[in-house]
Amino acid sequence: MSFTKFFDKVKSSFNFLGGAKMAFGDPVQVGDIHVVPVARIQYGFGGGGAAVGKKKAKTEEQPEDIETKKDPQDAFGGGGGCKVDPIGIFTLKSDKVSFFPILGVKELAALFSIIFLLLFRIGRIKKKKR
């Protein structure tokens, strides 16, 4: 199988997954409120390949160039992955739509770090003024 055929096969499987269908979950009704979960989806893949052709080799018995009898072949490899992170929910109540983000551990750590740095800077500025 050539690399282009392999790539077309991978591309068709990504089209099958359907981007927006994966990012937005099925709506759930809770009382008079509809809740729609939202996720961030990241795909990544890579690959490489080479065409292997005939090689020339020298032997001690025959100092002239001889060709080894190898048929040209295509060699390739690749890999990929998918990452899905929940980012929030949409709520729909009558005519009002609201978004509520989900804060993960990384976001909370970044928030506390920023607050700590701001308090540290404010403390240093106040100390210099005295």
C-alpha positions as CSV (number, residue, x, y, z in Angstrom):
1,M,0.0,0.0,0.0
2,S,1.5,3.4,-0.9
3,F,1.7,6.3,1.5
4,T,-1.0,8.3,-0.4
5,K,-3.5,5.4,-0.1
6,F,-2.7,5.0,3.6
7,F,-3.1,8.8,4.1
8,D,-6.5,8.7,2.3
9,K,-7.6,5.9,4.5
10,V,-6.7,7.8,7.7
11,K,-8.4,11.0,6.4
12,S,-11.6,9.1,5.7
13,S,-11.6,7.7,9.2
14,F,-11.3,11.2,10.6
15,N,-14.2,12.4,8.5
16,F,-16.2,9.5,9.9
17,L,-15.7,10.8,13.5
18,G,-17.4,14.1,12.7
19,G,-15.7,17.0,14.5
20,A,-18.7,19.0,15.8
21,K,-20.5,15.8,16.8
22,M,-17.6,14.9,19.1
23,A,-17.2,18.5,20.5
24,F,-20.8,18.9,21.6
25,G,-22.4,16.1,23.5
26,D,-26.0,15.1,23.4
27,P,-28.4,17.5,25.2
28,V,-29.7,16.4,28.6
29,Q,-32.9,17.9,30.0
30,V,-33.0,18.7,33.7
31,G,-36.3,20.1,34.7
32,D,-36.9,23.0,32.2
33,I,-33.2,23.5,31.5
34,H,-31.3,21.8,28.6
35,V,-27.7,21.1,29.3
36,V,-25.2,20.5,26.4
37,P,-21.6,19.4,27.3
38,V,-18.8,20.9,25.3
39,A,-15.3,19.4,24.8
40,R,-12.0,20.5,23.2
41,I,-10.8,17.9,20.7
42,Q,-7.2,17.7,19.5
43,Y,-5.8,15.4,16.8
44,G,-2.2,14.8,16.0
45,F,-0.5,12.4,13.7
46,G,2.7,12.1,11.8
47,G,4.5,9.8,9.5
48,G,7.3,9.4,7.1
49,G,8.6,7.1,4.4
50,A,11.2,6.4,1.9
51,A,11.5,4.5,-1.4
52,V,14.1,1.8,-1.4
53,G,15.7,1.1,-4.7
54,K,18.5,-1.0,-6.1
55,K,21.9,-0.7,-4.4
56,K,25.3,-1.2,-5.9
57,A,27.8,-3.4,-4.0
58,K,31.4,-4.4,-4.4
59,T,32.8,-7.8,-3.6
60,E,36.4,-8.7,-3.3
61,E,36.1,-11.4,-6.0
62,Q,34.6,-9.0,-8.5
63,P,35.9,-5.5,-8.0
64,E,33.5,-4.0,-10.6
65,D,30.1,-2.7,-9.5
66,I,27.3,-5.2,-9.4
67,E,23.7,-4.5,-8.6
68,T,22.0,-6.4,-5.9
69,K,18.7,-7.9,-7.0
70,K,16.2,-6.1,-4.8
71,D,12.9,-4.8,-6.1
72,P,12.1,-1.2,-5.4
73,Q,9.8,-0.9,-2.3
74,D,8.0,1.8,-0.4
75,A,8.6,1.9,3.3
76,F,6.6,4.1,5.6
77,G,5.3,4.4,9.1
78,G,3.2,6.7,11.2
79,G,1.3,7.2,14.4
80,G,-1.3,9.4,15.9
81,G,-3.6,10.2,18.7
82,C,-6.6,12.0,19.9
83,K,-7.1,14.1,23.1
84,V,-10.5,15.2,24.4
85,D,-10.8,17.7,27.3
86,P,-14.1,18.8,28.8
87,I,-14.2,22.7,28.7
88,G,-17.7,23.5,29.9
89,I,-21.5,23.2,29.5
90,F,-24.1,25.3,27.7
91,T,-27.4,25.7,29.5
92,L,-30.5,26.6,27.6
93,K,-33.5,27.9,29.5
94,S,-36.4,29.4,27.5
95,D,-34.7,32.2,25.5
96,K,-31.5,32.4,27.6
97,V,-28.2,30.6,26.8
98,S,-25.4,30.5,29.3
99,F,-21.9,29.0,29.3
100,F,-20.3,27.6,32.4
101,P,-16.6,26.7,32.0
102,I,-15.1,23.8,33.8
103,L,-11.9,24.6,35.6
104,G,-9.4,21.8,35.7
105,V,-6.3,21.3,37.9
106,K,-4.0,23.1,35.4
107,E,-6.3,26.1,35.2
108,L,-6.5,26.3,39.0
109,A,-2.8,26.0,39.4
110,A,-2.2,28.7,36.9
111,L,-4.7,31.0,38.7
112,F,-3.1,30.5,42.1
113,S,0.3,31.1,40.6
114,I,-0.8,34.4,39.0
115,I,-2.5,35.5,42.3
116,F,0.7,34.6,44.3
117,L,2.9,36.6,41.9
118,L,0.7,39.6,42.0
119,L,0.6,39.6,45.8
120,F,4.4,39.2,45.8
121,R,4.9,42.2,43.5
122,I,2.4,44.4,45.4
123,G,4.3,43.5,48.6
124,R,7.7,44.5,47.1
125,I,6.3,47.8,45.7
126,K,4.8,48.7,49.2
127,K,8.1,47.7,50.8
128,K,10.1,50.0,48.5
129,K,7.8,53.0,49.2
130,R,8.5,52.8,53.0
